[in-house]
Amino acid sequence: MYSDIYKLIEEYDNIVLARHVGVDPDAMASVMALHDSILLTFPKKKVYAVGSGSNRFSYFGKLDKIDKIENALLIVLDTPDIRRIDGVNLADYKKIVKIDHHPFVEKYGDIEYIDDKASSASELVLELINETQLLMDKNIAGKIYLGIVSDTNRFMFNNSTGKTFLEVAKMVQEYKLEIDKLYEPLYLRPLSEVKLEGYIGLNLEVTENGVAYIRLTKEILDKYKVDAASPGNMINNFNYINEVLVWTFFTEDVKNENIRVSVRSRGPVINTLLVNYNGGGHKFASGARIKTMEESNDIIKDLDKLCKEYKERGENDENK
Ligand code: AMP
């Protein structure tokens, strides 16, 4: 499969790389690492990384604005379904490749490389580079490292396999990655976000069966001088709380006229439930968009039921 993807990269002079809306570090890292690797290997090709950006991730590299492009190959990373692809019209492309680590949702590529056991899209880019003649350097290795670190929450989630550790270890050694310097732009954050995190900790509510939730309205975001994307950056910090099995933030997004829903779990599978709310994602890390804050009540109720069933099945039994 990787050699088929490499053949297409070799064949096309114009290559566009895209990923999902609501960009996150793995989406950005996988796109920019592949972008840089294709250019390093084939300096004469025109390679564009598209999608709406975020200042927060500008250290990964500059995004491109493109008009309609002829005879191009499109490679979409980290995106299981068409509705969440950011900034491209699939009909404009001669050939489409999908490289993804989400559970399968729908087919849209001529070649689809999907491994939902992989830690991240960045890990798949690392494999693609390792298994073909695509080149790597320290800059590319650094981006891949950050993508993997971010989607595994620093190797804490069980999507970090032995293979992930081995491949990352080899890369760190070979390219002499200075991980403290790499972490700085990924983890440096304004004091306002730390204060918001304090607010969330103080105000989280927990249901009978272990669903922690908080509703973050525009007033609260304004008070803490943060934007609607900020709560999503800290949701992983609420893992490993005794009384909590599943936790969710509902954040008012005035610009997009919706409510962002982020959900994490340390037991029950949540993505199949979020599909009912115009969302999806991974088994234990999912998201959705809803129209009104009132709908959050239904999600909380459904999640609580999920936790109850999970506990009844005994999957929370420490002695198992
Ligand atoms: P987030 O909580 O936004 O970090 O998202 C966690 C995971 O859920 C990521 O894999 C996202 O791609 C996925 N996700 C977030 N929002 C949606 C949505 N509206 N529809 C489908 N998947 C989503």
Boltz pocket constraint, residues with backbone or C-beta under 6 A from the ligand:
constraints:
  - pocket:
      binder: B
      contacts: [[A, 20], [A, 22], [A, 24], [A, 78], [A, 84], [A, 232], [A, 261], [A, 262], [A, 263], [A, 278], [A, 279], [A, 280], [A, 281], [A, 282], [A, 285], [A, 286], [A, 287], [A, 288], [A, 289]]
      max_distance: 6.0
